[in-house]
């Protein structure tokens, strides 16, 4: 019984490895010389108990991007004081996060 379980896990990891190798190949194939900057924009409103978790999760997604030219922009669309303070502390820990108001987004993006 244990051998069957090990074989199933091995097959699943093999399939996962093949999919990941195909993804890396596809990103390499589609890479251009001027890839630009990738910006992930996250809007937050009201009170959010999981604000730090949301920001750290978004940062981890950015770290897994293939070309690493990525930035997380968190837009304050009326979040409360506690959530804003949590976001500010998280931004202090993670330099790839930029916290701004809606009217500052164009300046940050360079538009």
Beta strands, then each sheet from edge to edge (+ up, - down):
strand 1: 38-46
strand 2: 70-79
strand 3: 97-101
sheet 1: 1+ 2+ 3+
end
